[in-house]
């Protein structure tokens, strides 16, 4: 079912590159400028959009958000243990058929670039792998994930109720307390649990003044309106309009990161935007934004969301990894392993100062036997992107702030 309103946080897409300093920003990496790297960014963004599309098909909540980056990082670690047809499925989903070594190098460069310190922004990207005590795991699987993802690796007894506390405490610590209780219990037969934690907090370049925030009507549908706290300001920002939607880009401090908001034109819905958005279309639209002086209104909002992503990933081509035919021999050659479930929880708060967002993804592996205006007063899509690489971190929708 299509939801009435959807938070479309398409992600943090690395660095607009708008810093006017003549010095090369510390997050730039020549290896992320290659044609191969840009192709992987394009593939990642297409994965992000298709992943979100699958969520939209099943979601009935008004507000929701996912993190494609957190998901791809967690799955990327499992990818290093896949063989045969299972590896091919991971290759196609995550890397457009690119060699695994190339994909690993890209993810390592991306991780380092994203976590480079930028004034006004706090960005944390952490990975971990817990392995059942006395369960044999290939040294090469552990070593590559420690190098590429800086994964913390530890042994644990998943049969002990304290195991969930250990994992959840790690997630909470690495998301600044925003994501709690990612996992309630482990499945019998759990042999590994791989987790990614993502935390982002950044100040707006152009801050909304608190005194300009006032209640305004938000139309969750043409017939229904509620009062919400609407932030207001006038600013010159990138602006784009087509026959389906209008959009602005709100830069964060130092312009490394940015939020895109996509507001359907009157008479249309966010579903109409989803019908036309693709990675290629997004690239084309981004080239057509022009600076415009606008009266801007954006509702304050805060939300949490969680989802079991098994069905979405199966629909995207990874069904074999969830079946008895899975080949994860690169993790433990003699064991029959498969993915049991993929969990994700997200959090976002948007206010006058900026944005705070977090996500955690867990992969459980088991052994089987006035001026022109932009007033977001109706359901809209938004994306936070890093203009440097174009990578998508979060996707979401606001239907009812």
TORKOL-4160 file (C-alpha; in steps of 0.2 Angstrom, whole numbers, padded with zeros to 4 digits, m for minus):
401
<pt num="1" X="0000" Y="0000" Z="0000"/>
<pt num="2" X="0006" Y="0018" Z="m0003"/>
<pt num="3" X="0007" Y="0029" Z="0012"/>
<pt num="4" X="m0002" Y="0046" Z="0012"/>
<pt num="5" X="0014" Y="0055" Z="0017"/>
<pt num="6" X="0032" Y="0050" Z="0016"/>
<pt num="7" X="0048" Y="0056" Z="0023"/>
<pt num="8" X="0060" Y="0054" Z="0009"/>
<pt num="9" X="0077" Y="0057" Z="0017"/>
<pt num="10" X="0087" Y="0051" Z="0001"/>
<pt num="11" X="0103" Y="0054" Z="0011"/>
<pt num="12" X="0118" Y="0063" Z="0015"/>
<pt num="13" X="0126" Y="0064" Z="m0002"/>
<pt num="14" X="0143" Y="0070" Z="0001"/>
<pt num="15" X="0148" Y="0088" Z="m0001"/>
<pt num="16" X="0142" Y="0101" Z="m0012"/>
<pt num="17" X="0160" Y="0107" Z="m0013"/>
<pt num="18" X="0153" Y="0125" Z="m0010"/>
<pt num="19" X="0167" Y="0129" Z="0003"/>
<pt num="20" X="0175" Y="0145" Z="m0005"/>
<pt num="21" X="0192" Y="0141" Z="0003"/>
<pt num="22" X="0206" Y="0139" Z="m0009"/>
<pt num="23" X="0213" Y="0125" Z="0002"/>
<pt num="24" X="0207" Y="0107" Z="m0004"/>
<pt num="25" X="0194" Y="0101" Z="0009"/>
<pt num="26" X="0201" Y="0087" Z="0019"/>
<pt num="27" X="0187" Y="0075" Z="0014"/>
<pt num="28" X="0191" Y="0075" Z="m0004"/>
<pt num="29" X="0199" Y="0059" Z="m0011"/>
<pt num="30" X="0205" Y="0057" Z="m0028"/>
<pt num="31" X="0200" Y="0039" Z="m0028"/>
<pt num="32" X="0182" Y="0045" Z="m0026"/>
<pt num="33" X="0184" Y="0056" Z="m0042"/>
<pt num="34" X="0187" Y="0042" Z="m0054"/>
<pt num="35" X="0174" Y="0036" Z="m0067"/>
<pt num="36" X="0173" Y="0019" Z="m0058"/>
<pt num="37" X="0169" Y="0027" Z="m0041"/>
<pt num="38" X="0156" Y="0039" Z="m0049"/>
<pt num="39" X="0148" Y="0023" Z="m0057"/>
<pt num="40" X="0147" Y="0015" Z="m0039"/>
<pt num="41" X="0139" Y="0031" Z="m0032"/>
<pt num="42" X="0126" Y="0031" Z="m0046"/>
<pt num="43" X="0123" Y="0012" Z="m0042"/>
<pt num="44" X="0122" Y="0016" Z="m0024"/>
<pt num="45" X="0109" Y="0030" Z="m0027"/>
<pt num="46" X="0099" Y="0019" Z="m0038"/>
<pt num="47" X="0099" Y="0005" Z="m0024"/>
<pt num="48" X="0094" Y="0018" Z="m0012"/>
<pt num="49" X="0079" Y="0024" Z="m0022"/>
<pt num="50" X="0073" Y="0006" Z="m0027"/>
<pt num="51" X="0075" Y="0001" Z="m0009"/>
<pt num="52" X="0064" Y="0015" Z="m0003"/>
<pt num="53" X="0052" Y="0011" Z="m0016"/>
<pt num="54" X="0050" Y="m0006" Z="m0009"/>
<pt num="55" X="0047" Y="0001" Z="0008"/>
<pt num="56" X="0034" Y="0013" Z="0001"/>
<pt num="57" X="0024" Y="m0001" Z="m0007"/>
<pt num="58" X="0021" Y="m0009" Z="0010"/>
<pt num="59" X="0021" Y="0005" Z="0023"/>
<pt num="60" X="0005" Y="0012" Z="0030"/>
<pt num="61" X="0012" Y="0025" Z="0042"/>
<pt num="62" X="0012" Y="0043" Z="0038"/>
<pt num="63" X="0030" Y="0046" Z="0042"/>
<pt num="64" X="0045" Y="0035" Z="0039"/>
<pt num="65" X="0063" Y="0035" Z="0035"/>
<pt num="66" X="0077" Y="0023" Z="0030"/>
<pt num="67" X="0096" Y="0024" Z="0028"/>
<pt num="68" X="0102" Y="0016" Z="0012"/>
<pt num="69" X="0120" Y="0020" Z="0018"/>
<pt num="70" X="0118" Y="0011" Z="0034"/>
<pt num="71" X="0110" Y="m0004" Z="0025"/>
<pt num="72" X="0124" Y="m0005" Z="0012"/>
<pt num="73" X="0138" Y="m0004" Z="0025"/>
<pt num="74" X="0130" Y="m0018" Z="0035"/>
<pt num="75" X="0127" Y="m0029" Z="0019"/>
<pt num="76" X="0144" Y="m0025" Z="0013"/>
<pt num="77" X="0152" Y="m0034" Z="0027"/>
<pt num="78" X="0142" Y="m0049" Z="0024"/>
<pt num="79" X="0146" Y="m0048" Z="0005"/>
<pt num="80" X="0164" Y="m0052" Z="0010"/>
<pt num="81" X="0159" Y="m0069" Z="0015"/>
<pt num="82" X="0148" Y="m0074" Z="0000"/>
<pt num="83" X="0152" Y="m0086" Z="m0013"/>
<pt num="84" X="0144" Y="m0093" Z="m0029"/>
<pt num="85" X="0127" Y="m0087" Z="m0034"/>
<pt num="86" X="0125" Y="m0078" Z="m0017"/>
<pt num="87" X="0140" Y="m0068" Z="m0021"/>
<pt num="88" X="0133" Y="m0063" Z="m0038"/>
<pt num="89" X="0117" Y="m0058" Z="m0030"/>
<pt num="90" X="0127" Y="m0046" Z="m0018"/>
<pt num="91" X="0137" Y="m0040" Z="m0033"/>
<pt num="92" X="0122" Y="m0035" Z="m0043"/>
<pt num="93" X="0113" Y="m0027" Z="m0028"/>
<pt num="94" X="0128" Y="m0017" Z="m0021"/>
<pt num="95" X="0140" Y="m0015" Z="m0034"/>
<pt num="96" X="0133" Y="m0016" Z="m0052"/>
<pt num="97" X="0143" Y="m0031" Z="m0055"/>
<pt num="98" X="0160" Y="m0022" Z="m0050"/>
<pt num="99" X="0174" Y="m0033" Z="m0043"/>
<pt num="100" X="0172" Y="m0035" Z="m0024"/>
<pt num="101" X="0190" Y="m0028" Z="m0021"/>
<pt num="102" X="0185" Y="m0012" Z="m0031"/>
<pt num="103" X="0169" Y="m0011" Z="m0021"/>
<pt num="104" X="0178" Y="m0013" Z="m0004"/>
<pt num="105" X="0191" Y="0000" Z="m0009"/>
<pt num="106" X="0176" Y="0012" Z="m0013"/>
<pt num="107" X="0167" Y="0009" Z="0003"/>
<pt num="108" X="0184" Y="0011" Z="0013"/>
<pt num="109" X="0187" Y="0028" Z="0004"/>
<pt num="110" X="0169" Y="0033" Z="0006"/>
<pt num="111" X="0169" Y="0029" Z="0025"/>
<pt num="112" X="0185" Y="0039" Z="0028"/>
<pt num="113" X="0178" Y="0054" Z="0018"/>
<pt num="114" X="0161" Y="0054" Z="0026"/>
<pt num="115" X="0169" Y="0054" Z="0044"/>
<pt num="116" X="0182" Y="0068" Z="0041"/>
<pt num="117" X="0179" Y="0082" Z="0053"/>
<pt num="118" X="0169" Y="0097" Z="0046"/>
<pt num="119" X="0165" Y="0112" Z="0056"/>
<pt num="120" X="0147" Y="0112" Z="0062"/>
<pt num="121" X="0144" Y="0094" Z="0059"/>
<pt num="122" X="0146" Y="0078" Z="0069"/>
<pt num="123" X="0147" Y="0062" Z="0059"/>
<pt num="124" X="0150" Y="0045" Z="0065"/>
<pt num="125" X="0150" Y="0029" Z="0056"/>
<pt num="126" X="0153" Y="0013" Z="0065"/>
<pt num="127" X="0153" Y="m0006" Z="0061"/>
<pt num="128" X="0154" Y="m0021" Z="0072"/>
<pt num="129" X="0153" Y="m0040" Z="0071"/>
<pt num="130" X="0149" Y="m0052" Z="0085"/>
<pt num="131" X="0153" Y="m0070" Z="0083"/>
<pt num="132" X="0146" Y="m0085" Z="0093"/>
<pt num="133" X="0159" Y="m0092" Z="0105"/>
<pt num="134" X="0168" Y="m0107" Z="0098"/>
<pt num="135" X="0161" Y="m0104" Z="0081"/>
<pt num="136" X="0175" Y="m0105" Z="0068"/>
<pt num="137" X="0176" Y="m0090" Z="0056"/>
<pt num="138" X="0189" Y="m0087" Z="0042"/>
<pt num="139" X="0203" Y="m0075" Z="0047"/>
<pt num="140" X="0202" Y="m0067" Z="0030"/>
<pt num="141" X="0183" Y="m0063" Z="0032"/>
<pt num="142" X="0187" Y="m0054" Z="0049"/>
<pt num="143" X="0203" Y="m0045" Z="0042"/>
<pt num="144" X="0195" Y="m0038" Z="0027"/>
<pt num="145" X="0180" Y="m0031" Z="0037"/>
<pt num="146" X="0192" Y="m0024" Z="0050"/>
<pt num="147" X="0202" Y="m0015" Z="0036"/>
<pt num="148" X="0188" Y="m0009" Z="0025"/>
<pt num="149" X="0174" Y="m0005" Z="0038"/>
<pt num="150" X="0185" Y="m0003" Z="0054"/>
<pt num="151" X="0173" Y="m0016" Z="0061"/>
<pt num="152" X="0175" Y="m0020" Z="0079"/>
<pt num="153" X="0175" Y="m0039" Z="0081"/>
<pt num="154" X="0171" Y="m0049" Z="0097"/>
<pt num="155" X="0165" Y="m0066" Z="0103"/>
<pt num="156" X="0148" Y="m0067" Z="0111"/>
<pt num="157" X="0136" Y="m0081" Z="0117"/>
<pt num="158" X="0120" Y="m0077" Z="0108"/>
<pt num="159" X="0111" Y="m0089" Z="0120"/>
<pt num="160" X="0114" Y="m0078" Z="0135"/>
<pt num="161" X="0100" Y="m0065" Z="0137"/>
<pt num="162" X="0115" Y="m0052" Z="0141"/>
<pt num="163" X="0120" Y="m0053" Z="0122"/>
<pt num="164" X="0106" Y="m0041" Z="0117"/>
<pt num="165" X="0111" Y="m0029" Z="0130"/>
<pt num="166" X="0129" Y="m0029" Z="0123"/>
<pt num="167" X="0124" Y="m0026" Z="0106"/>
<pt num="168" X="0111" Y="m0013" Z="0110"/>
<pt num="169" X="0123" Y="m0004" Z="0121"/>
<pt num="170" X="0135" Y="m0003" Z="0107"/>
<pt num="171" X="0122" Y="0004" Z="0095"/>
<pt num="172" X="0116" Y="0017" Z="0108"/>
<pt num="173" X="0133" Y="0023" Z="0111"/>
<pt num="174" X="0137" Y="0025" Z="0093"/>
<pt num="175" X="0121" Y="0034" Z="0089"/>
<pt num="176" X="0123" Y="0047" Z="0103"/>
<pt num="177" X="0108" Y="0038" Z="0112"/>
<pt num="178" X="0096" Y="0040" Z="0098"/>
<pt num="179" X="0094" Y="0022" Z="0093"/>
<pt num="180" X="0090" Y="0010" Z="0107"/>
<pt num="181" X="0085" Y="m0008" Z="0107"/>
<pt num="182" X="0089" Y="m0013" Z="0089"/>
<pt num="183" X="0087" Y="m0031" Z="0093"/>
<pt num="184" X="0075" Y="m0038" Z="0107"/>
<pt num="185" X="0081" Y="m0056" Z="0106"/>
<pt num="186" X="0092" Y="m0067" Z="0095"/>
<pt num="187" X="0086" Y="m0081" Z="0084"/>
<pt num="188" X="0091" Y="m0099" Z="0089"/>
<pt num="189" X="0105" Y="m0104" Z="0079"/>
<pt num="190" X="0112" Y="m0086" Z="0077"/>
<pt num="191" X="0131" Y="m0087" Z="0073"/>
<pt num="192" X="0135" Y="m0069" Z="0068"/>
<pt num="193" X="0127" Y="m0052" Z="0070"/>
<pt num="194" X="0134" Y="m0038" Z="0060"/>
<pt num="195" X="0129" Y="m0020" Z="0064"/>
<pt num="196" X="0131" Y="m0003" Z="0057"/>
<pt num="197" X="0128" Y="0013" Z="0067"/>
<pt num="198" X="0126" Y="0030" Z="0058"/>
<pt num="199" X="0125" Y="0047" Z="0067"/>
<pt num="200" X="0123" Y="0064" Z="0059"/>
<pt num="201" X="0121" Y="0081" Z="0067"/>
<pt num="202" X="0124" Y="0097" Z="0058"/>
<pt num="203" X="0119" Y="0116" Z="0059"/>
<pt num="204" X="0110" Y="0125" Z="0045"/>
<pt num="205" X="0121" Y="0137" Z="0035"/>
<pt num="206" X="0105" Y="0149" Z="0036"/>
<pt num="207" X="0097" Y="0146" Z="0052"/>
<pt num="208" X="0079" Y="0148" Z="0055"/>
<pt num="209" X="0076" Y="0161" Z="0069"/>
<pt num="210" X="0065" Y="0154" Z="0083"/>
<pt num="211" X="0055" Y="0169" Z="0084"/>
<pt num="212" X="0049" Y="0166" Z="0066"/>
<pt num="213" X="0042" Y="0149" Z="0070"/>
<pt num="214" X="0023" Y="0149" Z="0072"/>
<pt num="215" X="0009" Y="0138" Z="0070"/>
<pt num="216" X="0002" Y="0135" Z="0052"/>
<pt num="217" X="m0009" Y="0123" Z="0043"/>
<pt num="218" X="m0002" Y="0107" Z="0036"/>
<pt num="219" X="m0013" Y="0098" Z="0024"/>
<pt num="220" X="m0010" Y="0079" Z="0026"/>
<pt num="221" X="m0023" Y="0078" Z="0012"/>
<pt num="222" X="m0034" Y="0091" Z="0003"/>
<pt num="223" X="m0048" Y="0088" Z="0015"/>
<pt num="224" X="m0038" Y="0087" Z="0031"/>
<pt num="225" X="m0027" Y="0100" Z="0040"/>
<pt num="226" X="m0018" Y="0101" Z="0056"/>
<pt num="227" X="m0008" Y="0115" Z="0065"/>
<pt num="228" X="0010" Y="0112" Z="0066"/>
<pt num="229" X="0025" Y="0123" Z="0071"/>
<pt num="230" X="0032" Y="0130" Z="0054"/>
<pt num="231" X="0049" Y="0137" Z="0053"/>
<pt num="232" X="0051" Y="0152" Z="0042"/>
<pt num="233" X="0064" Y="0162" Z="0034"/>
<pt num="234" X="0069" Y="0172" Z="0018"/>
<pt num="235" X="0085" Y="0165" Z="0010"/>
<pt num="236" X="0093" Y="0163" Z="m0007"/>
<pt num="237" X="0095" Y="0144" Z="m0010"/>
<pt num="238" X="0095" Y="0132" Z="m0025"/>
<pt num="239" X="0078" Y="0130" Z="m0032"/>
<pt num="240" X="0070" Y="0119" Z="m0045"/>
<pt num="241" X="0053" Y="0117" Z="m0052"/>
<pt num="242" X="0046" Y="0104" Z="m0065"/>
<pt num="243" X="0028" Y="0098" Z="m0069"/>
<pt num="244" X="0028" Y="0086" Z="m0054"/>
<pt num="245" X="0036" Y="0095" Z="m0040"/>
<pt num="246" X="0046" Y="0110" Z="m0034"/>
<pt num="247" X="0062" Y="0108" Z="m0024"/>
<pt num="248" X="0075" Y="0117" Z="m0013"/>
<pt num="249" X="0092" Y="0113" Z="m0006"/>
<pt num="250" X="0095" Y="0119" Z="0011"/>
<pt num="251" X="0114" Y="0118" Z="0015"/>
<pt num="252" X="0122" Y="0114" Z="0031"/>
<pt num="253" X="0136" Y="0124" Z="0039"/>
<pt num="254" X="0152" Y="0124" Z="0028"/>
<pt num="255" X="0141" Y="0116" Z="0014"/>
<pt num="256" X="0148" Y="0099" Z="0015"/>
<pt num="257" X="0131" Y="0091" Z="0018"/>
<pt num="258" X="0114" Y="0097" Z="0011"/>
<pt num="259" X="0095" Y="0093" Z="0013"/>
<pt num="260" X="0084" Y="0092" Z="m0003"/>
<pt num="261" X="0066" Y="0094" Z="0000"/>
<pt num="262" X="0054" Y="0089" Z="m0014"/>
<pt num="263" X="0036" Y="0096" Z="m0013"/>
<pt num="264" X="0023" Y="0089" Z="m0025"/>
<pt num="265" X="0014" Y="0102" Z="m0035"/>
<pt num="266" X="m0004" Y="0106" Z="m0030"/>
<pt num="267" X="m0016" Y="0092" Z="m0035"/>
<pt num="268" X="m0002" Y="0079" Z="m0035"/>
<pt num="269" X="0006" Y="0068" Z="m0021"/>
<pt num="270" X="0022" Y="0061" Z="m0016"/>
<pt num="271" X="0017" Y="0045" Z="m0025"/>
<pt num="272" X="0018" Y="0055" Z="m0041"/>
<pt num="273" X="0036" Y="0060" Z="m0037"/>
<pt num="274" X="0040" Y="0042" Z="m0033"/>
<pt num="275" X="0034" Y="0037" Z="m0050"/>
<pt num="276" X="0047" Y="0047" Z="m0059"/>
<pt num="277" X="0062" Y="0048" Z="m0047"/>
<pt num="278" X="0077" Y="0037" Z="m0052"/>
<pt num="279" X="0096" Y="0039" Z="m0050"/>
<pt num="280" X="0098" Y="0046" Z="m0067"/>
<pt num="281" X="0083" Y="0058" Z="m0066"/>
<pt num="282" X="0090" Y="0064" Z="m0049"/>
<pt num="283" X="0107" Y="0068" Z="m0057"/>
<pt num="284" X="0099" Y="0077" Z="m0071"/>
<pt num="285" X="0088" Y="0088" Z="m0059"/>
<pt num="286" X="0102" Y="0093" Z="m0048"/>
<pt num="287" X="0111" Y="0101" Z="m0063"/>
<pt num="288" X="0096" Y="0112" Z="m0066"/>
<pt num="289" X="0094" Y="0120" Z="m0049"/>
<pt num="290" X="0096" Y="0139" Z="m0049"/>
<pt num="291" X="0098" Y="0151" Z="m0035"/>
<pt num="292" X="0082" Y="0160" Z="m0030"/>
<pt num="293" X="0077" Y="0172" Z="m0016"/>
<pt num="294" X="0063" Y="0163" Z="m0008"/>
<pt num="295" X="0051" Y="0164" Z="0007"/>
<pt num="296" X="0054" Y="0147" Z="0015"/>
<pt num="297" X="0043" Y="0137" Z="0027"/>
<pt num="298" X="0047" Y="0120" Z="0034"/>
<pt num="299" X="0039" Y="0111" Z="0048"/>
<pt num="300" X="0049" Y="0106" Z="0063"/>
<pt num="301" X="0048" Y="0087" Z="0065"/>
<pt num="302" X="0055" Y="0073" Z="0075"/>
<pt num="303" X="0052" Y="0054" Z="0072"/>
<pt num="304" X="0058" Y="0037" Z="0075"/>
<pt num="305" X="0055" Y="0022" Z="0063"/>
<pt num="306" X="0059" Y="0004" Z="0063"/>
<pt num="307" X="0057" Y="m0010" Z="0050"/>
<pt num="308" X="0061" Y="m0028" Z="0046"/>
<pt num="309" X="0069" Y="m0027" Z="0028"/>
<pt num="310" X="0069" Y="m0045" Z="0023"/>
<pt num="311" X="0055" Y="m0044" Z="0010"/>
<pt num="312" X="0062" Y="m0028" Z="0003"/>
<pt num="313" X="0079" Y="m0036" Z="0000"/>
<pt num="314" X="0072" Y="m0052" Z="m0007"/>
<pt num="315" X="0062" Y="m0041" Z="m0019"/>
<pt num="316" X="0078" Y="m0032" Z="m0024"/>
<pt num="317" X="0087" Y="m0049" Z="m0029"/>
<pt num="318" X="0095" Y="m0055" Z="m0013"/>
<pt num="319" X="0082" Y="m0069" Z="m0009"/>
<pt num="320" X="0096" Y="m0082" Z="m0011"/>
<pt num="321" X="0105" Y="m0075" Z="0004"/>
<pt num="322" X="0089" Y="m0079" Z="0015"/>
<pt num="323" X="0087" Y="m0097" Z="0009"/>
<pt num="324" X="0095" Y="m0114" Z="0012"/>
<pt num="325" X="0104" Y="m0111" Z="m0004"/>
<pt num="326" X="0114" Y="m0097" Z="0003"/>
<pt num="327" X="0133" Y="m0099" Z="0001"/>
<pt num="328" X="0142" Y="m0089" Z="0014"/>
<pt num="329" X="0157" Y="m0100" Z="0014"/>
<pt num="330" X="0168" Y="m0086" Z="0015"/>
<pt num="331" X="0163" Y="m0083" Z="0033"/>
<pt num="332" X="0164" Y="m0102" Z="0039"/>
<pt num="333" X="0168" Y="m0115" Z="0025"/>
<pt num="334" X="0160" Y="m0130" Z="0034"/>
<pt num="335" X="0144" Y="m0121" Z="0040"/>
<pt num="336" X="0127" Y="m0119" Z="0032"/>
<pt num="337" X="0124" Y="m0101" Z="0035"/>
<pt num="338" X="0110" Y="m0089" Z="0029"/>
<pt num="339" X="0104" Y="m0072" Z="0033"/>
<pt num="340" X="0089" Y="m0074" Z="0046"/>
<pt num="341" X="0084" Y="m0055" Z="0046"/>
<pt num="342" X="0089" Y="m0038" Z="0042"/>
<pt num="343" X="0083" Y="m0025" Z="0055"/>
<pt num="344" X="0084" Y="m0006" Z="0054"/>
<pt num="345" X="0079" Y="0008" Z="0066"/>
<pt num="346" X="0081" Y="0027" Z="0062"/>
<pt num="347" X="0078" Y="0044" Z="0070"/>
<pt num="348" X="0078" Y="0061" Z="0064"/>
<pt num="349" X="0074" Y="0079" Z="0072"/>
<pt num="350" X="0073" Y="0094" Z="0061"/>
<pt num="351" X="0073" Y="0111" Z="0070"/>
<pt num="352" X="0078" Y="0129" Z="0069"/>
<pt num="353" X="0097" Y="0125" Z="0072"/>
<pt num="354" X="0099" Y="0110" Z="0060"/>
<pt num="355" X="0096" Y="0092" Z="0059"/>
<pt num="356" X="0101" Y="0077" Z="0070"/>
<pt num="357" X="0098" Y="0060" Z="0062"/>
<pt num="358" X="0104" Y="0042" Z="0066"/>
<pt num="359" X="0102" Y="0024" Z="0060"/>
<pt num="360" X="0107" Y="0007" Z="0065"/>
<pt num="361" X="0106" Y="m0009" Z="0054"/>
<pt num="362" X="0108" Y="m0026" Z="0060"/>
<pt num="363" X="0111" Y="m0042" Z="0049"/>
<pt num="364" X="0108" Y="m0058" Z="0059"/>
<pt num="365" X="0117" Y="m0074" Z="0051"/>
<pt num="366" X="0111" Y="m0091" Z="0057"/>
<pt num="367" X="0116" Y="m0108" Z="0054"/>
<pt num="368" X="0103" Y="m0120" Z="0047"/>
<pt num="369" X="0102" Y="m0138" Z="0048"/>
<pt num="370" X="0029" Y="0184" Z="m0006"/>
<pt num="371" X="0044" Y="0182" Z="m0016"/>
<pt num="372" X="0042" Y="0166" Z="m0024"/>
<pt num="373" X="0039" Y="0154" Z="m0010"/>
<pt num="374" X="0042" Y="0136" Z="m0005"/>
<pt num="375" X="0030" Y="0132" Z="0010"/>
<pt num="376" X="0030" Y="0114" Z="0014"/>
<pt num="377" X="0012" Y="0113" Z="0020"/>
<pt num="378" X="0008" Y="0096" Z="0013"/>
<pt num="379" X="0016" Y="0079" Z="0012"/>
<pt num="380" X="0034" Y="0081" Z="0005"/>
<pt num="381" X="0049" Y="0071" Z="0001"/>
<pt num="382" X="0066" Y="0076" Z="0007"/>
<pt num="383" X="0084" Y="0070" Z="0005"/>
<pt num="384" X="0100" Y="0074" Z="0014"/>
<pt num="385" X="0115" Y="0072" Z="0002"/>
<pt num="386" X="0133" Y="0074" Z="0001"/>
<pt num="387" X="0137" Y="0084" Z="m0014"/>
<pt num="388" X="0155" Y="0078" Z="m0016"/>
<pt num="389" X="0152" Y="0060" Z="m0020"/>
<pt num="390" X="0133" Y="0060" Z="m0023"/>
<pt num="391" X="0130" Y="0046" Z="m0011"/>
<pt num="392" X="0113" Y="0043" Z="m0003"/>
<pt num="393" X="0112" Y="0041" Z="0016"/>
<pt num="394" X="0094" Y="0043" Z="0021"/>
<pt num="395" X="0077" Y="0042" Z="0012"/>
<pt num="396" X="0061" Y="0047" Z="0020"/>
<pt num="397" X="0044" Y="0056" Z="0019"/>
<pt num="398" X="0034" Y="0068" Z="0030"/>
<pt num="399" X="0016" Y="0066" Z="0029"/>
<pt num="400" X="0011" Y="0073" Z="0046"/>
<pt num="401" X="0024" Y="0082" Z="0056"/>
